[in-house]
Amino acid sequence: MKKIIIAFVVIFIANLGCKKISNTDGLCACSPIQYPGISLVIKNAANLDLLNPANKEAYALSQIKLFQKDDKGGEKQVSFFLRPTFSYGSEKFNYYQLYSEEMIALARTKQPIFYLKLGDGTPYELNLELKEGMPDAGKLLIDKKEAPKETGELAKYNASIFYLNL
């Protein structure tokens, strides 16, 4: 009988620990932490999504390399994944995106210069400019030219969607 009472007490305490006590929008104890990330859409001149695996010209995940250079010129991989299309409200975003949370975190602590290599091509230099006091990216410079940023309704979902037009 003691074991049953102890089990109920443990379940009761765990249940209270995961409940929001007030009506504020703060995190509860069980909410996963989400870090801001940066999304990069890669398309060609004909607006063909070059990250969508359904397209013949698309880059496979194994053909994409995102990295930083250390003081000795070595490459340090930066984690990313390919995020599929999504909907936000009535808006549909029809492009796959290269998505990285680590880029934002590294840009806050170190020099915000990254390199993106697609296939056998020359790496693109990515400079990330962060907004002061804001969690998302303000600008993305690709080879020293400002990358177009998503505007409109979808920018409310993720204010850090940028475009690389090849």
C-alpha positions in Angstrom: 0.0 0.0 0.0 2.9 2.4 0.7 4.2 1.9 -2.8 0.9 2.9 -4.3 0.7 6.0 -2.2 4.3 7.0 -3.0 3.6 6.4 -6.8 0.5 8.7 -6.6 2.4 11.4 -4.7 5.2 11.3 -7.4 2.6 11.5 -10.2 0.8 14.4 -8.4 4.0 16.4 -7.9 5.1 15.8 -11.5 1.7 16.9 -12.8 1.8 20.1 -10.8 5.3 20.9 -12.0 4.1 20.9 -15.6 1.1 23.2 -15.2 1.0 26.9 -15.7 -0.1 28.5 -12.5 -1.1 31.9 -14.1 -2.6 33.0 -17.4 0.7 34.6 -18.6 2.3 33.4 -21.8 5.5 32.3 -20.0 7.0 28.9 -20.4 5.9 26.1 -18.2 8.3 23.6 -16.7 7.8 21.2 -19.6 7.9 23.6 -22.5 10.8 22.9 -24.9 13.1 25.8 -25.4 13.3 27.1 -28.9 16.2 29.2 -30.1 15.9 31.7 -32.9 17.2 30.4 -36.2 17.9 31.6 -39.7 16.3 30.2 -42.8 17.9 30.4 -46.3 15.9 29.7 -49.4 18.1 28.7 -52.4 16.5 29.1 -55.8 17.7 29.6 -59.4 16.8 32.4 -61.9 13.6 30.5 -62.8 12.5 30.4 -59.1 13.1 26.7 -59.0 13.6 25.5 -55.4 17.1 24.1 -55.3 16.6 22.4 -51.9 13.4 20.5 -52.7 14.4 16.9 -53.3 11.6 16.5 -55.8 13.4 18.9 -58.2 16.1 17.3 -60.5 18.5 20.2 -60.1 18.2 20.3 -56.3 21.2 19.9 -54.0 21.2 16.8 -51.9 21.9 17.3 -48.2 25.3 15.6 -48.7 26.2 18.3 -51.3 25.6 21.2 -48.9 28.3 22.3 -46.4 27.9 25.1 -43.9 31.0 26.0 -41.9 33.2 28.6 -40.2 36.9 28.9 -40.5 39.1 28.9 -37.4 42.3 30.9 -36.8 44.4 28.2 -38.5 42.1 28.1 -41.6 40.5 24.8 -40.6 36.8 24.3 -41.1 34.3 23.9 -38.3 31.0 22.5 -39.3 27.8 24.5 -38.4 24.7 22.4 -37.8 21.7 22.8 -40.1 18.8 20.9 -41.5 16.5 21.2 -44.5 13.1 22.4 -43.4 10.2 21.6 -45.7 7.5 24.0 -46.9 5.0 25.2 -44.3 1.8 27.1 -43.8 1.2 30.1 -41.5 -2.4 31.0 -41.1 -3.7 31.2 -44.7 -0.3 31.8 -46.2 1.7 28.9 -47.7 5.5 29.1 -48.0 6.4 26.9 -51.0 10.2 26.7 -50.6 12.4 24.3 -48.6 14.9 26.2 -46.4 18.3 25.5 -45.0 17.7 26.2 -41.3 20.3 26.7 -38.6 19.9 27.7 -35.0 23.6 27.4 -34.4 24.4 30.3 -36.8 22.6 32.8 -34.6 24.2 31.4 -31.4 27.7 31.5 -32.9 27.2 35.0 -34.4 26.4 36.3 -30.9 29.7 34.9 -29.4 32.2 35.0 -32.3 32.8 36.7 -35.6 29.6 36.2 -37.6 31.3 35.0 -40.8 30.1 31.7 -42.3 30.7 29.8 -45.5 28.1 27.9 -47.6 29.4 25.4 -50.2 26.9 24.0 -52.7 28.1 21.0 -54.6 31.5 21.5 -56.1 31.1 25.3 -56.4 33.0 28.1 -54.7 31.9 28.7 -51.1 29.7 31.7 -50.6 30.7 34.0 -47.7 27.8 34.7 -45.3 28.0 37.6 -42.9 25.3 37.7 -40.3 24.3 41.0 -38.8 22.1 40.7 -35.7 19.6 43.2 -34.4 20.7 44.7 -31.1 18.6 43.3 -28.3 16.5 41.1 -30.7 16.7 37.3 -31.1 16.6 37.2 -34.9 18.9 38.3 -37.7 18.8 41.8 -39.0 20.7 41.3 -42.3 22.4 38.5 -44.2 25.2 39.5 -46.5 26.1 36.9 -49.2 29.4 37.7 -50.8 29.1 41.2 -49.3 25.7 41.9 -51.0 22.6 42.1 -48.9 20.3 39.0 -49.3 16.6 39.7 -49.9 14.6 39.1 -46.7 11.0 37.7 -46.5 8.5 40.4 -45.9 4.8 40.4 -45.5 2.6 37.9 -43.5 5.3 35.2 -43.3 7.8 37.5 -41.8 5.7 37.4 -38.6 6.2 33.7 -38.4 9.9 33.8 -38.8 11.5 37.1 -39.4 14.8 35.5 -40.5 14.0 34.0 -43.9 16.5 35.1 -46.5 16.9 34.3 -50.2 19.9 33.2 -52.2 19.3 33.5 -55.9 21.7 31.6 -58.1 
